Amino acid sequence: MSAVACLILAAGKGTRMKSDRPKVMHEIAGRSMLGHVVAAAQTLAPERIAVVVGPGMEAVADSVAPVPTIVQPEQKGTGDAVRAALPAIGGFEGDVIVLFGDTPLLTPATLERLVEARRAAEDPAVVVLGMRPADPLQYGRLVLTGDGGLDRIVEFSEASEDERRIGLCNAGIMTFDGRRLPELIAALQADNAKGEFFLTDTVEAARARGWACSVVEGDPAEVLGINSRVELAEAEAILQDRLRRQAMLGGATLIDPKTVWFSIDTRLGRDVLIGPSTYFGPGVTVEDGVEILGFSHIEGATIRTGARVGPFARMRPTTVVGEGAHIGNFVELKAADLAAGAKANHLTYLGDVSVGAKTNVGAGTIVSNYDGYNKFRTSIGAEVFIGSDTVLVAPVTVGDRSNIAAGSVITHDVAPDALAIGRARQEDKPGWAPGYREKKKAEKARRAQEKG
């Protein structure tokens, strides 16, 4: 939509979160609450957008860059926050949406409905998002006119008994005619018990000038404001249910949906199978036909078509698993690039490594990539066979089609088609075991006698 500006209020300290982090920086589905709101706002392709923060909230400003931020010097209410932001949209005559940084479940579809309502034939000066929660608690009530327009917003503490019985409540999100917004903000008074400027009072100011106001009803779950970690968990649950449903409708099979956790940017192809208790951190792409078995933890990774992962696999950022590759139980990958058909099926750590096509990595193999100060990269060629319990001490290159004997410690490059053996020679001592057993039995008997 063109001619839209978005102001996002994020200056609240969120003391009920009991946290040193600003409230809006807490995450759900791998993205900060504020990040979700900014992303929703940007779907409107706004001509202008700004985030209002409080003093000392540089971390919040950095998190939304390059979106500009405006500092609200004092916490004097939502109306004062918009007043502080007006210079950022000075002269803007389109539609201005005011959002809150602690409502991460708001959808782009609802924002579009608010803009459409603002552009209706009645030309309302203000459009308010309303809701009908099962328990209205102490939400402000929306009092309608006889023809269904919005007459006023009444705070619960000031509402009459009849007004408190109104089921339509204020959800907080508001859209304004940009031409009339400065006049409405200038009309606000801090004549209330808190001594704050309330943005909701713009409805009364608009009505006093003979301007229409209207309401768009939305889903209460979308406007769940988060003020505590309990509410943060509730929002996470709602969003995860959305993401699971989206994944299944997109062609993925979730064996036990309630135990699968996605990030907001998880991308799944068709015919993906996901086992129970699987977690996707940010930055994961899974292509078609991939099977991910249960209890796997994946973040920042790309899994190519037809690969098989898990169970109990861990993938860390910048990992790529090639087409048809196999990553098995208790295998950890970090900054690893596995080519098509490569296999690491058991109890293995592959960090800072590239593995060629059709290479087999035996159980217990470790890439020793860190010397206590720096990390080094290992290159393993195609069609290599690495025996079990091998340690590759980086930096090292293993040539194509070479073999590494089980139990080896490889400290220098291996040529293509070579056999590398990096272990001590086995030595057998015939008849040694009986004497050793008798000696140990005697020691055990002596200790028992001394204790007795």
C-alpha positions in Angstrom: 0.0 0.0 0.0 1.3 3.5 -0.8 1.1 6.6 1.3 1.5 4.9 4.6 3.7 5.8 7.5 4.3 3.5 10.5 5.2 4.7 14.0 6.2 1.9 16.4 6.2 2.7 20.1 8.9 0.8 22.0 10.0 3.1 24.8 8.5 1.1 27.7 10.9 -0.4 30.2 8.9 -3.5 30.9 9.7 -3.8 34.5 7.4 -6.8 34.9 9.7 -8.9 32.7 12.3 -8.8 35.6 15.1 -8.5 33.0 18.1 -6.3 32.2 17.0 -6.5 28.5 14.5 -4.0 27.1 11.1 -5.8 27.0 10.8 -5.5 23.2 14.1 -7.3 22.7 12.8 -10.6 24.2 12.3 -13.1 21.4 9.6 -15.4 20.2 10.2 -17.9 17.3 13.8 -16.6 17.0 13.0 -13.0 16.5 12.6 -10.1 18.9 9.1 -8.9 19.7 10.0 -5.5 18.1 11.4 -7.3 15.1 8.1 -9.0 14.5 6.2 -5.7 14.6 8.7 -4.0 12.2 8.4 -6.9 9.8 4.6 -6.7 9.8 4.8 -2.9 9.2 7.2 -3.3 6.4 4.8 -5.5 4.5 2.8 -2.3 3.8 5.9 -0.8 2.1 5.5 2.3 4.2 6.9 5.5 2.8 8.1 6.4 6.3 8.7 4.3 9.3 10.2 5.1 12.7 10.6 3.4 16.1 10.2 5.5 19.3 12.6 4.4 22.1 13.5 5.7 25.5 16.8 7.2 26.6 19.7 4.6 26.9 18.0 2.1 24.6 20.8 2.1 22.0 20.6 -1.7 21.8 17.0 -1.4 20.6 18.0 1.2 18.1 20.8 -1.0 16.8 18.4 -4.0 16.5 16.1 -2.2 14.0 18.7 -0.4 12.0 18.4 1.0 9.3 14.9 1.8 10.5 15.3 5.2 12.1 14.6 5.7 15.8 13.4 8.7 17.8 14.1 9.1 21.5 11.1 10.0 23.8 13.0 12.0 26.5 10.4 11.3 29.3 7.8 8.6 29.6 4.7 10.8 29.5 2.3 8.4 27.7 1.5 7.1 24.3 0.3 10.5 23.0 3.6 12.0 24.1 5.5 9.3 22.3 3.7 10.1 19.0 4.3 13.8 19.6 8.0 13.0 19.8 7.8 11.1 16.5 5.9 13.6 14.5 9.1 15.4 13.2 10.1 12.1 11.6 7.0 12.2 9.4 6.7 16.0 9.2 4.4 17.0 6.4 3.2 13.5 5.7 -0.4 13.5 4.5 -1.0 9.8 4.0 -2.3 7.2 6.6 -0.3 6.9 9.8 -0.4 3.6 11.7 0.6 3.6 15.4 1.8 0.2 16.6 3.3 -1.1 19.8 6.6 -3.0 20.0 5.2 -5.6 22.4 2.5 -7.0 20.1 4.4 -9.4 18.0 1.5 -11.5 16.8 -0.1 -8.7 14.8 -0.6 -9.8 11.1 -0.1 -7.8 7.9 -3.7 -8.7 6.9 -5.0 -6.8 10.0 -2.9 -3.8 9.2 -4.2 -3.7 5.7 -7.8 -3.8 7.0 -7.0 -0.8 9.2 -5.6 1.2 6.2 -8.6 0.2 4.1 -11.0 1.4 6.8 -9.2 4.7 7.1 -9.7 5.2 3.4 -13.4 4.4 3.5 -16.0 6.9 2.1 -16.7 8.2 5.6 -13.1 9.6 5.7 -12.6 8.8 9.4 -9.9 10.8 11.2 -9.1 7.9 13.5 -9.6 4.1 13.1 -9.1 2.0 16.2 -8.5 -1.8 16.3 -11.1 -3.4 18.5 -11.5 -6.9 19.9 -13.9 -9.0 21.9 -11.8 -11.0 24.4 -13.4 -13.8 26.3 -12.6 -11.9 29.5 -12.5 -8.2 28.9 -10.8 -7.6 32.3 -9.8 -3.9 32.6 -9.4 -3.1 28.9 -10.8 0.3 27.7 -14.2 0.0 26.2 -15.2 1.2 22.7 -18.5 3.1 22.8 -20.2 3.2 19.4 -22.5 5.8 17.8 -26.0 4.8 16.6 -24.7 4.2 13.1 -21.8 2.0 14.2 -19.1 4.6 14.2 -16.7 5.1 17.2 -17.9 7.7 19.6 -15.3 7.4 22.4 -12.9 5.2 24.2 -13.6 4.9 27.9 -10.9 3.6 30.3 -12.2 0.9 32.6 -11.5 2.9 35.7 -13.7 5.7 34.4 -16.4 3.6 32.8 -20.0 3.3 34.2 -21.5 -0.1 34.9 -23.3 -0.1 31.6 -20.1 0.8 29.8 -18.2 -2.0 31.5 -20.7 -4.5 30.1 -19.6 -3.5 26.6 -17.8 -6.5 25.0 -15.9 -4.4 22.4 -12.5 -3.4 23.8 -9.6 -1.3 22.7 -6.7 -3.2 21.3 -4.5 -0.2 21.1 -3.5 -0.1 17.5 -4.7 3.1 15.7 -4.6 4.5 12.2 -4.8 8.3 11.6 -5.3 10.6 8.7 -1.9 12.2 8.5 -3.2 15.6 7.7 -5.2 15.8 10.9 -2.9 13.9 13.2 -0.8 16.9 14.3 -3.9 18.8 15.3 -5.2 15.8 17.3 -1.9 15.4 19.1 -1.7 19.1 19.9 -5.2 18.8 21.5 -4.2 16.2 24.1 -4.2 17.1 27.8 -2.5 15.3 30.7 -5.5 15.9 32.9 -5.7 12.4 34.4 -4.4 10.6 37.5 -1.2 9.5 35.8 -0.4 12.9 34.4 0.2 11.4 30.9 -0.9 12.1 27.4 -3.1 9.3 26.2 -3.3 8.5 22.5 -6.8 7.2 23.0 -8.0 10.8 23.8 -7.5 11.6 20.1 -10.9 10.0 19.4 -12.6 12.5 21.7 -10.7 15.3 20.1 -11.7 14.2 16.6 -15.4 13.9 17.6 -15.3 17.4 19.1 -14.2 18.7 15.7 -17.0 16.9 13.9 -14.7 14.2 12.4 -15.8 10.6 12.1 -14.0 7.8 13.8 -14.4 4.0 13.2 -13.5 0.6 14.5 -12.0 -2.5 12.9 -12.5 -5.7 14.9 -9.6 -8.1 15.1 -8.6 -11.4 16.8 -7.7 -10.9 20.4 -4.8 -13.3 20.1 -3.2 -10.9 17.5 -3.0 -8.0 20.0 -1.8 -9.9 23.0 0.5 -7.4 24.7 3.4 -8.9 26.5 4.4 -7.6 29.9 5.7 -10.7 31.6 7.5 -13.9 30.9 4.3 -15.8 31.4 2.7 -13.7 28.6 5.9 -14.2 26.5 5.4 -18.0 26.7 1.7 -17.6 25.8 2.6 -15.6 22.7 5.3 -18.2 21.8 2.7 -21.0 22.0 0.3 -19.1 19.7 2.9 -18.3 17.1 4.3 -21.9 17.1 0.8 -23.2 16.4 0.6 -20.8 13.5 3.9 -21.9 12.1 3.2 -25.6 12.6 -0.1 -25.2 10.7 1.6 -23.2 8.0 4.3 -26.0 7.6 1.7 -28.8 7.3 -0.4 -26.8 4.8 2.8 -26.2 2.8 3.4 -30.0 2.4 5.5 -31.0 5.4 4.6 -33.9 7.7 5.0 -33.3 11.4 4.7 -36.6 13.3 4.0 -34.9 16.6 3.3 -31.2 15.8 3.2 -29.9 19.4 6.8 -30.9 20.0 8.3 -29.3 16.9 9.5 -25.7 17.3 10.1 -23.4 14.4 11.8 -20.0 14.0 9.8 -17.4 12.1 12.2 -17.7 9.1 12.3 -21.5 8.9 11.8 -22.5 5.2 10.5 -26.0 4.4 10.1 -27.7 1.0 7.5 -30.2 0.1 7.4 -33.8 1.4 9.6 -33.0 4.3 9.2 -35.4 7.3 9.9 -34.0 10.8 10.1 -36.3 13.8 9.1 -35.4 17.4 11.0 -32.9 19.6 12.8 -31.2 16.7 14.0 -27.6 17.1 14.7 -25.2 14.3 16.7 -22.1 15.3 17.0 -19.0 13.0 18.2 -19.3 9.5 17.2 -22.9 8.5 16.3 -23.9 5.0 15.1 -27.5 4.3 14.6 -28.5 0.7 12.1 -31.1 -0.7 12.0 -34.7 0.4 14.2 -34.3 3.5 13.7 -36.6 6.5 14.6 -35.2 9.9 14.3 -37.7 12.7 13.4 -36.8 16.3 15.3 -34.8 18.9 17.4 -32.9 16.4 18.5 -29.3 16.9 19.2 -27.3 13.8 20.1 -23.6 13.4 21.6 -21.6 10.6 21.8 -24.6 8.3 20.7 -25.6 4.8 19.6 -29.2 4.1 19.5 -30.1 0.5 16.9 -32.3 -1.3 16.6 -35.9 -0.1 19.0 -35.7 2.8 18.4 -37.6 6.0 19.2 -36.2 9.4 19.0 -37.5 13.0 17.8 -38.7 15.3 19.7 -36.6 17.9 21.6 -34.6 15.4 22.9 -31.1 15.9 23.6 -28.6 13.2 25.2 -25.2 13.9 25.3 -22.1 11.7 26.7 -22.0 8.2 26.3 -25.8 7.8 25.2 -27.2 4.4 24.1 -30.8 4.1 24.2 -31.9 0.4 21.6 -33.7 -1.6 21.0 -37.2 -0.4 23.6 -36.9 2.4 23.1 -38.8 5.7 23.7 -37.3 9.1 23.0 -39.7 11.9 22.6 -40.0 15.7 24.7 -37.8 17.9 26.5 -36.1 15.0 27.3 -32.4 15.4 28.1 -30.2 12.4 29.5 -26.7 12.6 30.5 -24.6 9.6 30.5 -27.8 7.7 29.8 -28.3 4.0 28.9 -31.9 3.1 28.6 -32.7 -0.6 25.9 -34.9 -2.2 25.8 -38.4 -0.8 28.3 -37.9 2.0 27.6 -39.9 5.2 28.4 -39.4 8.9 26.1 -41.7 10.7 27.3 -42.0 14.2 28.9 -40.1 17.1 30.9 -37.6 15.1 32.0 -34.0 15.3 32.6 -32.2 12.0 33.6 -28.5 12.5 35.1 -26.1 10.0 35.2 -28.8 7.3 34.3 -29.6 3.8 33.4 -33.2 2.9 33.4 -34.4 -0.7 30.7 -36.4 -2.5 30.0 -40.0 -1.3 32.6 -39.8 1.4 31.9 -42.0 4.5 32.9 -40.7 7.9 33.1 -43.5 10.5 31.7 -43.5 14.0 33.6 -41.5 16.6 35.5 -39.3 14.1 36.4 -35.9 15.3 37.8 -32.9 13.4 40.1 -31.2 15.9 39.6 -27.6 14.5 40.7 -25.5 17.5 44.2 -25.2 19.1 43.0 -23.1 22.1 43.6 -19.8 20.2 42.5 -20.1 16.6 40.3 -22.3 14.4 41.5 -24.1 11.3 39.7 -25.7 8.4 39.9 -29.2 7.1 39.2 -30.4 3.5 38.1 -34.0 2.9 37.8 -35.1 -0.7 35.3 -37.2 -2.6 34.7 -41.0 -2.0 37.0 -41.0 1.0 36.6 -43.7 3.6 37.4 -42.6 7.1 37.6 -45.4 9.7 36.0 -45.2 13.1 37.6 -43.3 15.9 39.7 -41.0 13.7 41.0 -37.6 14.8 41.8 -35.1 12.0 44.0 -32.4 13.3 43.3 -29.2 11.3 44.5 -27.8 9.1 44.7 -30.9 7.0 43.6 -32.0 3.5 42.5 -35.6 2.7 42.7 -36.4 -1.0 40.0 -38.0 -3.1 39.3 -41.8 -2.8 41.8 -42.2 0.1 41.3 -44.4 3.1 42.1 -43.7 6.7 42.6 -46.6 9.1 40.4 -46.8 12.1 41.8 -45.2 15.3 44.2 -42.9 13.4 45.3 -39.4 14.4 46.0 -37.6 11.1 48.3 -34.6 11.4 49.4 -34.0 7.8 47.9 -34.1 4.4 46.8 -37.5 2.8 47.4 -37.9 -0.9 44.6 -39.1 -3.2 44.1 -42.9 -3.3 46.5 -43.4 -0.3 46.0 -45.4 2.9 46.8 -43.4 6.0 47.6 -45.1 9.3 48.3 -42.8 12.2 48.4 -45.1 15.2 50.9 -47.1 17.4 51.7 -50.6 16.2 49.9 -53.3 18.1 52.0 -55.5 20.4 50.8 -58.9 21.8 52.4 -60.7 24.9 51.3 -64.3 24.9 50.4 -65.8 28.3 50.5 -62.4 30.0 46.8 -62.3 31.2 46.7 -65.1 33.8 49.6 -63.6 35.8 48.0 -60.2 35.7 44.7 -61.6 37.0 46.4 -63.4 39.9 48.3 -60.3 40.9 45.1 -58.2 40.9 43.2 -60.8 43.0 46.0 -60.8 45.6 45.9 -57.0 45.8 42.2 -57.0 46.2 42.4 -59.6 49.0 45.1 -57.7 50.8 43.0 -54.5 50.8 39.9 -56.4 52.1 42.0 -57.8 54.9 43.4 -54.4 55.9 39.9 -53.0 56.1 38.6 -55.9 58.1 
